[in-house]
Amino acid sequence: MKAEMKRPLLSIAMLCLLLARPVIGQVDVERFNRQIEQIQRDTRLLVNPSVPVDQRSYFDYGAYFTFNYLSLDEATLNNRALRQYDLTAYGRLNIDGVHEIFVRGRAFYRDFNDGDSFDSDVNGWDGRVERAYYQFDLGRYMAGKTGKLADGNVIVKVGRDLAYWGNGLVLSEELDGGMIDLSAGPATLDLLAGRTPSDTFDIDSSRPGFDGHTNRMFLGAMLSARAGVHRPYIYALVQRDHNGNDVSTDGSIVTRYDYNSYYFGIGSTGALTDRLAYGLEAAYEAGDTLSNSAFTEPDPNAPGSFITVPQSRDDVQAWALDGQLNYLLPDTRHTRLSGEFILASGDSDRVATTTTLGGNQPGTVDHAFNAFGLLNTGLAFAPNVSNLISLRGGVSLFPWPDVKSLSRLQVGTDVFVFSKWLANAPIDEATTNDHYLGFEPDVYLNWQITSDVTLAVRYGAFVPGAAIVNNGEIRQFFYTGVTFAF
C-alpha cells in the first residue's frame, strides 16, 4: 500500500519538474540581471556626482563612459561572456536648495560572445532613462521667506527614482511615481506611490514578458525616528500585480499570473559605538497568489492516469530577516570589517521558489518569501532571497595610503556560506533535499587612478554543496570595468 502511494507522488513531482524546465533558462536571465544590477549600483557609487545645496542656483552636468567585461558560469555550468559599453549622462539643476531637477540617462551596447546571448534581441544598442525627477523642499522655501528654519519639513519628489527602504530587504526598485517625506522633530513619515518602469525585470521569470514588460504598483508608508545614534523604523508596503492579463500556454497547461503581496517590517540602523555601525530589518509577508498550473493528481475515474488541478487563489504567509555590522578600525588604511546574515522562509510544496509555473501547490498556504529588494548574496551564486540562509564576512582596506598613485586603491574580500532554510523546499535552481548549498569567496578592487579614471574588478568562485545538483564544478564570475568621467 505504501509503495503504491509513493509512485503517484513521485510522478507528480517529475511532471511538474518537466513542465517547469522551459523556465530554467528564464531564471538564468533573471539572475543575470540581478548580478548586473548589483555590479552597476556598486561601481556607480565610485563616480557619484555631488552637488552643494548652499548655492542659490547651481547647474551641474557631466557624463562618463564605462567599458565592462563580464564572464560568468550559470547554474547549468554554461559560461557566458559579455562586453558592454556604457555612456551615461546626467544633469542637475538646484535653485535655492528648494527646487531640484535631476535627469540621468544611459546608452549601452552589449556584445555577447557567439552563442552566449539569451536571445537575438540582447546584442546591440539600447538605452533607458534611469532617473528623472523633480523635488521640492518646503522647509527651505519657508526659510527663504521667513529667515527661520522650522522644526518640521515636507519634501515632495515626483518622477523616476530608486526607492530603497531599510536594508533593502523588501524594497530596492526604480519606480515611477511620487514620494513625500513628512518630518516633525525626530520623527519622519515617508509615503510612497509608484509603479515599476515597463522595462523592469520581474521576480516571476515564468511570466511572458518578465524581462521587459512589467507592471506592478506599490503603495507604502514608513515611520522612523531619531533616538540618539539610532534610527528605528516600521513600515507597511502594498504591492499589486497589474500583469493579470498575461497568460502562457505550454501544451495543455495554461498559466495565469497574479501575485499580490503586503509587507510589514520593523528595523533599525545606527551605531553601537563610534566605530561600529549596524542595520537590522525583519519583514512579514502576506497576500495571495495563483497556484502552480502544472500540478497534477491521480484521476479517480481512470486509475494510473493523472489530471491537472485547476489554479487556485492561495494565501501567502512568509517572513525574512537581515542583519548587518560594519566596524571601522582606527588605522590609516581605513580597514573595514563587515558581516551580514540573511534568513528567508521557503515552501516545501513548490518546485520553484519564485515562479507561478512550478509554484505553490493548489489549496495550500504559500510560505515562500518573495520581495523586491536587492541584498548582497555573492557574485557567482547570487540566489534569490527565498528559502535561504546566507552568512557573510568581509574585510576591505586601502593598503598603500602613503603612496600617491595608489592612495585611492581599495581591495577587499567577502566570504559567503549558503544553506536552505527548509531542506525539502526549492530555491531558484535544481537542488536535492539537503540543507547545505555551498560557500563562495569574492574579491574586489576599486582604484580611482585619476580624478577622471576609475577601475573596478570583481571575482567570485562558488563551491557547490551537497544540495546543488551540479555540485562537482566550481562556478566562476569575473567582471572588470574602466570608467572615464568627463
C-alpha positions as CSV (number, residue, x, y, z in Angstrom):
1,M,0.0,0.0,0.0
2,K,2.8,2.4,0.9
3,A,4.7,1.7,-2.4
4,E,1.5,2.4,-4.3
5,M,1.2,5.8,-2.6
6,K,4.8,6.8,-3.3
7,R,4.6,6.2,-7.0
8,P,1.9,8.8,-7.8
9,L,3.6,11.4,-5.7
10,L,6.9,10.8,-7.5
11,S,5.2,11.1,-10.8
12,I,3.6,14.4,-9.8
13,A,6.9,15.8,-8.8
14,M,8.6,14.7,-12.0
15,L,5.8,16.0,-14.2
16,C,6.0,19.4,-12.5
17,L,9.7,19.5,-13.0
18,L,9.5,18.6,-16.7
19,L,6.9,21.2,-17.3
20,A,8.9,23.8,-15.4
21,R,12.1,23.0,-17.4
22,P,11.5,25.8,-20.1
23,V,11.6,28.3,-17.2
24,I,15.1,27.3,-16.2
25,G,16.7,29.4,-19.0
26,Q,14.4,32.3,-18.0
27,V,15.6,32.0,-14.4
28,D,19.2,32.4,-15.7
29,V,18.2,35.6,-17.4
30,E,16.6,37.0,-14.2
31,R,19.6,36.0,-12.1
32,F,22.0,37.6,-14.7
33,N,20.0,40.8,-14.5
34,R,20.3,40.9,-10.7
35,Q,24.1,40.3,-11.0
36,I,24.4,43.1,-13.5
37,E,22.3,45.4,-11.4
38,Q,24.3,44.7,-8.2
39,I,27.6,45.5,-10.1
40,Q,26.2,48.7,-11.7
41,R,25.0,50.1,-8.4
42,D,28.2,49.2,-6.7
43,T,30.5,50.7,-9.3
44,R,28.3,53.7,-9.9
45,L,29.0,54.9,-6.4
46,L,32.6,55.4,-7.4
47,V,31.6,58.2,-9.8
48,N,28.7,59.6,-7.9
49,P,28.4,63.4,-8.6
50,S,27.6,65.5,-5.5
51,V,26.0,68.9,-5.7
52,P,26.3,71.6,-3.0
53,V,22.9,72.8,-1.8
54,D,24.1,76.1,-0.2
55,Q,24.3,77.8,-3.6
56,R,21.5,80.0,-4.7
57,S,21.5,78.4,-8.2
58,Y,23.6,75.5,-9.3
59,F,23.6,73.6,-12.5
60,D,25.8,70.5,-12.7
61,Y,26.1,68.2,-15.7
62,G,28.5,65.6,-17.0
63,A,29.0,62.2,-18.5
64,Y,31.1,59.1,-18.0
65,F,31.9,56.2,-20.3
66,T,32.5,52.7,-18.9
67,F,33.9,49.7,-20.7
68,N,32.7,46.5,-19.0
69,Y,33.8,42.9,-19.4
70,L,31.9,40.1,-17.7
71,S,32.4,36.3,-17.7
72,L,30.1,34.1,-15.6
73,D,29.1,30.5,-15.2
74,E,25.3,29.7,-15.0
75,A,23.7,27.1,-12.8
76,T,23.9,24.7,-15.7
77,L,27.7,25.4,-15.9
78,N,27.2,27.2,-19.2
79,N,29.6,30.1,-19.5
80,R,28.6,33.4,-20.9
81,A,30.9,36.3,-21.8
82,L,29.8,39.9,-22.4
83,R,31.5,43.1,-23.4
84,Q,29.3,46.1,-22.6
85,Y,30.0,49.8,-23.4
86,D,28.0,52.3,-21.3
87,L,27.7,56.0,-21.9
88,T,25.9,57.8,-19.0
89,A,25.0,61.5,-19.0
90,Y,23.4,63.4,-16.2
91,G,22.2,66.9,-15.4
92,R,21.1,68.5,-12.1
93,L,19.6,72.0,-11.6
94,N,19.3,73.2,-8.0
95,I,17.7,76.5,-7.1
96,D,17.9,77.9,-3.6
97,G,18.1,74.4,-2.2
98,V,14.3,74.4,-2.8
99,H,13.8,73.1,-6.3
100,E,15.8,70.3,-7.8
101,I,15.6,68.7,-11.2
102,F,17.7,65.6,-11.9
103,V,17.9,63.5,-15.0
104,R,20.3,60.7,-15.8
105,G,20.2,58.5,-18.9
106,R,22.3,55.6,-20.1
107,A,23.0,54.3,-23.6
108,F,24.7,50.9,-23.8
109,Y,26.0,48.5,-26.4
110,R,26.0,44.8,-25.5
111,D,28.3,42.3,-27.3
112,F,28.0,38.7,-26.1
113,N,30.3,36.0,-27.4
114,D,28.8,34.0,-30.2
115,G,26.1,31.7,-28.8
116,D,26.2,33.4,-25.4
117,S,23.3,35.9,-25.7
118,F,20.0,34.9,-24.2
119,D,18.1,35.8,-27.4
120,S,18.7,37.6,-30.7
121,D,17.5,41.0,-29.3
122,V,20.1,41.2,-26.5
123,N,23.1,42.2,-28.6
124,G,23.3,45.7,-30.0
125,W,22.4,49.2,-28.8
126,D,19.9,50.0,-26.2
127,G,19.2,52.8,-23.7
128,R,17.0,54.0,-20.9
129,V,16.3,56.9,-18.6
130,E,17.5,55.8,-15.2
131,R,16.5,58.8,-13.1
132,A,14.2,61.8,-13.9
133,Y,12.6,63.6,-11.0
134,Y,11.6,67.0,-9.6
135,Q,12.0,67.6,-5.9
136,F,10.5,70.4,-3.8
137,D,11.7,71.3,-0.3
138,L,9.1,73.2,1.7
139,G,11.3,73.8,4.7
140,R,14.0,75.6,2.7
141,Y,11.3,77.5,0.8
142,M,9.8,78.8,4.0
143,A,13.2,79.6,5.4
144,G,13.9,81.7,2.4
145,K,10.7,83.6,3.0
146,T,10.9,84.0,6.8
147,G,14.6,83.6,7.6
148,K,13.9,80.8,10.1
149,L,14.3,77.0,9.9
150,A,11.2,75.2,11.0
151,D,11.3,72.1,13.3
152,G,9.5,70.1,10.6
153,N,9.6,69.8,6.9
154,V,7.8,68.5,3.8
155,I,9.8,67.2,0.8
156,V,8.0,66.1,-2.3
157,K,9.6,64.2,-5.1
158,V,7.8,63.3,-8.4
159,G,9.3,61.2,-11.2
160,R,11.6,58.2,-11.6
161,D,14.0,57.4,-8.8
162,L,15.3,54.5,-6.7
163,A,13.1,53.6,-3.8
164,Y,15.3,51.9,-1.1
165,W,13.8,51.1,2.3
166,G,15.7,49.9,5.3
167,N,18.5,47.4,4.5
168,G,17.0,46.8,1.1
169,L,15.3,43.5,2.2
170,V,11.8,44.3,0.8
171,L,12.2,47.3,-1.5
172,S,15.1,48.4,-3.7
173,E,13.4,49.2,-7.0
174,E,13.3,52.0,-9.6
175,L,9.8,53.4,-9.5
176,D,7.8,56.0,-11.5
177,G,5.6,57.9,-9.1
178,G,5.8,60.2,-6.1
179,M,7.4,60.2,-2.6
180,I,6.6,62.5,0.3
181,D,8.8,62.9,3.4
182,L,7.0,64.5,6.3
183,S,9.2,65.3,9.3
184,A,8.5,66.8,12.7
185,G,11.2,66.9,15.4
186,P,12.9,63.5,15.5
187,A,10.1,61.7,13.5
188,T,9.8,61.2,9.8
189,L,7.0,59.7,7.8
190,D,7.8,58.6,4.2
191,L,4.9,58.0,1.8
192,L,5.3,56.2,-1.5
193,A,3.2,55.6,-4.5
194,G,4.6,54.3,-7.8
195,R,4.8,51.7,-10.4
196,T,7.7,49.8,-12.0
197,P,9.0,51.1,-15.3
198,S,7.8,48.8,-18.0
199,D,11.4,47.5,-18.8
200,T,11.9,46.3,-15.2
201,F,12.8,42.6,-14.8
202,D,10.0,40.8,-12.9
203,I,10.6,38.4,-10.0
204,D,8.4,35.8,-11.7
205,S,10.6,34.6,-14.6
206,S,7.9,32.2,-15.8
207,R,5.6,35.1,-16.8
208,P,5.6,36.1,-20.5
209,G,7.4,39.5,-20.9
210,F,9.0,39.2,-17.4
211,D,12.2,40.7,-18.9
212,G,10.8,43.8,-20.5
213,H,7.0,44.3,-19.8
214,T,6.4,44.5,-16.1
215,N,3.6,46.4,-14.4
216,R,3.5,46.3,-10.6
217,M,2.1,49.0,-8.3
218,F,3.4,50.0,-4.9
219,L,1.9,51.9,-2.0
220,G,3.7,52.3,1.3
221,A,4.4,54.2,4.4
222,M,7.5,54.1,6.6
223,L,7.7,55.8,10.0
224,S,11.1,56.4,11.5
225,A,12.6,58.4,14.4
226,R,16.0,59.5,15.6
227,A,16.8,58.2,19.0
228,G,20.4,59.4,19.7
229,V,22.6,57.5,17.2
230,H,19.8,55.0,16.4
231,R,17.1,55.3,13.8
232,P,14.3,52.7,14.4
233,Y,11.6,52.3,11.8
234,I,8.4,50.5,10.9
235,Y,6.8,50.2,7.5
236,A,3.9,48.8,5.6
237,L,4.1,48.2,1.8
238,V,1.4,47.0,-0.6
239,Q,2.3,45.5,-4.0
240,R,-0.4,44.9,-6.5
241,D,0.2,42.8,-9.6
242,H,-1.2,44.5,-12.8
243,N,0.2,41.8,-15.1
244,G,-3.1,39.9,-14.7
245,N,-3.8,39.7,-18.4
246,D,-0.6,37.7,-19.1
247,V,-1.3,34.0,-19.9
248,S,1.2,31.4,-21.0
249,T,0.4,28.1,-22.7
250,D,2.6,25.0,-22.8
251,G,0.7,22.2,-24.4
252,S,-2.4,21.6,-22.4
253,I,-1.0,23.7,-19.4
254,V,-2.5,27.2,-19.3
255,T,-0.9,29.5,-16.7
256,R,-2.5,32.7,-15.3
257,Y,-0.4,35.1,-13.2
258,D,-1.4,37.2,-10.2
259,Y,0.9,37.7,-7.2
260,N,-0.2,40.4,-4.7
261,S,1.8,40.9,-1.6
262,Y,1.8,43.0,1.6
263,Y,4.9,43.6,3.7
264,F,5.1,44.7,7.3
265,G,8.6,45.5,8.5
266,I,10.5,46.7,11.5
267,G,14.1,47.6,11.9
268,S,16.8,50.0,13.0
269,T,20.0,51.5,11.7
270,G,22.6,53.3,13.7
271,A,25.8,52.9,15.7
272,L,26.7,50.7,18.6
273,T,30.0,52.5,19.2
274,D,31.8,55.4,17.4
275,R,33.3,52.8,15.0
276,L,30.6,50.0,14.9
277,A,27.5,50.6,12.7
278,Y,24.6,48.2,12.3
279,G,21.4,47.6,10.3
280,L,18.7,45.2,11.3
281,E,15.4,44.5,9.5
282,A,12.7,41.9,9.8
283,A,9.7,41.6,7.4
284,Y,6.5,39.6,7.4
285,E,4.8,39.0,4.0
286,A,1.1,38.3,3.5
287,G,-1.1,38.4,0.4
288,D,-2.4,36.0,-2.2
289,T,-1.1,34.2,-5.3
290,L,-2.3,31.9,-8.1
291,S,-1.1,28.3,-7.6
292,N,1.1,26.1,-9.8
293,S,-0.7,25.5,-13.1
294,A,1.3,22.3,-13.7
295,F,0.2,20.4,-10.5
296,T,-1.4,17.1,-11.2
297,E,-3.1,14.4,-9.1
298,P,-4.4,10.8,-9.8
299,D,-7.6,10.7,-11.8
300,P,-10.2,8.9,-9.7
301,N,-12.0,7.8,-12.9
302,A,-9.0,6.4,-14.6
303,P,-6.6,4.5,-12.4
304,G,-3.0,5.1,-13.4
305,S,-3.8,8.4,-15.1
306,F,-3.4,12.0,-13.9
307,I,-5.4,15.1,-14.2
308,T,-4.2,18.7,-13.9
309,V,-5.5,20.6,-10.9
310,P,-7.0,24.0,-11.7
311,Q,-5.2,27.0,-10.4
312,S,-6.5,28.3,-7.0
313,R,-6.0,31.6,-5.2
314,D,-3.9,30.8,-2.2
315,D,-2.8,32.9,0.8
316,V,0.8,34.0,1.3
317,Q,2.4,33.8,4.7
318,A,6.2,34.3,4.7
319,W,9.0,36.1,6.5
320,A,12.6,37.3,6.2
321,L,15.3,38.8,8.4
322,D,18.5,40.7,7.5
323,G,21.3,42.0,9.9
324,Q,24.5,43.9,9.0
325,L,27.5,45.0,11.0
326,N,30.4,47.3,9.9
327,Y,33.4,48.1,12.0
328,L,36.0,50.7,11.0
329,L,39.4,50.1,12.5
330,P,41.4,53.1,13.8
331,D,44.2,52.8,11.2
332,T,45.5,54.8,8.3
333,R,44.4,52.1,5.8
334,H,40.6,52.7,6.7
335,T,40.3,48.9,7.3
336,R,36.6,47.9,7.5
337,L,35.3,44.6,8.8
338,S,31.8,43.7,7.9
339,G,29.3,40.9,8.4
340,E,25.8,40.0,7.4
341,F,23.2,37.3,7.8
342,I,20.1,36.7,5.8
343,L,17.2,34.4,6.7
344,A,14.1,33.8,4.5
345,S,11.3,31.3,4.6
346,G,10.6,28.7,1.9
347,D,7.7,26.5,0.8
348,S,8.2,22.7,0.6
349,D,5.4,22.0,-1.9
350,R,6.9,24.3,-4.6
351,V,9.0,23.2,-7.5
352,A,10.5,26.7,-8.0
353,T,10.6,29.3,-5.2
354,T,9.8,32.5,-7.2
355,T,7.6,31.5,-10.2
356,T,4.0,30.7,-10.8
357,L,4.7,27.8,-13.1
358,G,6.1,25.2,-10.7
359,G,4.9,27.4,-7.8
360,N,2.6,26.8,-4.8
361,Q,0.6,23.6,-4.6
362,P,-3.1,24.4,-5.1
363,G,-5.1,24.8,-1.9
364,T,-2.2,25.3,0.4
365,V,-0.6,28.4,2.1
366,D,2.5,29.7,0.2
367,H,5.3,30.2,2.7
368,A,8.0,31.2,0.1
369,F,9.3,34.7,0.8
370,N,9.3,36.8,-2.4
371,A,10.0,40.6,-2.3
372,F,11.5,43.4,-4.4
373,G,14.7,44.1,-2.5
374,L,18.4,43.7,-3.5
375,L,20.8,42.3,-1.0
376,N,24.4,41.1,-1.4
377,T,24.2,37.3,-2.0
378,G,27.5,36.9,-3.8
379,L,28.8,37.4,-7.3
380,A,28.8,33.9,-8.7
381,F,25.9,32.2,-6.9
382,A,23.6,35.2,-6.3
383,P,20.5,33.3,-5.2
384,N,17.1,35.0,-4.6
385,V,16.3,35.8,-1.0
386,S,13.8,32.9,-0.6
387,N,14.3,29.7,1.4
388,L,17.7,30.9,2.2
389,I,20.3,31.2,4.9
390,S,23.2,33.4,3.9
391,L,26.2,34.3,6.2
392,R,28.8,36.8,5.0
393,G,32.1,38.1,6.5
394,G,34.2,40.6,4.8
395,V,37.2,43.0,5.1
396,S,38.3,45.9,2.9
397,L,41.2,48.4,3.2
398,F,43.4,50.9,1.3
399,P,46.7,49.1,1.5
400,W,49.0,51.9,0.4
401,P,47.7,55.2,1.8
402,D,51.1,56.9,1.7
403,V,51.8,56.1,-2.0
404,K,50.3,59.0,-4.0
405,S,49.5,56.9,-7.1
406,L,48.0,54.1,-5.1
407,S,46.4,56.0,-2.2
408,R,42.9,55.6,-3.7
409,L,43.2,51.9,-4.4
410,Q,40.9,49.8,-2.3
411,V,40.9,46.0,-2.0
412,G,38.5,43.7,-0.2
413,T,37.1,40.2,0.1
414,D,33.7,38.7,1.2
415,V,33.2,35.1,2.1
416,F,29.7,33.6,2.0
417,V,28.2,30.4,3.3
418,F,24.8,29.4,1.9
419,S,22.1,27.0,3.1
420,K,18.4,26.3,2.5
421,W,16.0,27.2,5.3
422,L,14.0,24.1,4.6
423,A,15.9,21.2,3.1
424,N,12.9,19.8,1.2
425,A,11.9,23.2,-0.3
426,P,13.4,24.7,-3.5
427,I,15.5,27.7,-4.4
428,D,15.7,29.2,-7.8
429,E,17.6,26.3,-9.3
430,A,17.5,22.5,-9.1
431,T,18.5,21.1,-5.6
432,T,18.3,17.9,-3.6
433,N,16.7,17.6,-0.2
434,D,19.8,18.7,1.6
435,H,20.4,22.0,3.5
436,Y,24.0,22.9,2.5
437,L,24.2,24.9,-0.7
438,G,27.9,25.8,-0.6
439,F,30.3,28.6,0.0
440,E,31.8,31.4,-2.0
441,P,34.8,33.7,-1.7
442,D,34.6,37.0,-3.5
443,V,37.4,39.5,-4.0
444,Y,37.2,43.1,-5.4
445,L,39.3,46.1,-6.3
446,N,38.3,49.7,-6.7
447,W,41.0,52.1,-7.9
448,Q,40.5,55.8,-8.6
449,I,43.6,56.1,-10.8
450,T,43.0,59.8,-11.5
451,S,40.1,62.1,-10.8
452,D,38.6,61.1,-14.1
453,V,39.5,57.4,-14.4
454,T,38.3,54.6,-12.2
455,L,39.0,50.8,-12.3
456,A,36.7,48.2,-10.8
457,V,37.4,44.5,-10.7
458,R,35.3,41.7,-9.2
459,Y,35.9,37.9,-8.9
460,G,33.8,35.3,-7.3
461,A,34.0,31.5,-7.1
462,F,31.0,29.4,-5.8
463,V,31.9,26.0,-4.5
464,P,28.6,24.0,-4.6
465,G,27.5,21.9,-1.6
466,A,25.5,18.7,-1.3
467,A,22.2,20.4,-2.1
468,I,23.3,21.6,-5.6
469,V,22.6,19.1,-8.4
470,N,25.7,20.1,-10.4
471,N,27.9,20.0,-7.3
472,G,31.1,18.8,-8.9
473,E,32.1,22.1,-10.6
474,I,33.1,25.5,-9.3
475,R,31.2,28.4,-10.8
476,Q,33.2,31.5,-11.5
477,F,32.3,35.1,-12.0
478,F,34.7,37.7,-13.3
479,Y,34.0,41.4,-14.0
480,T,36.2,44.4,-14.8
481,G,35.2,47.9,-15.8
482,V,37.1,51.1,-16.6
483,T,35.2,54.4,-16.2
484,F,36.2,57.7,-17.8
485,A,34.4,60.7,-16.5
486,F,34.2,64.0,-18.5
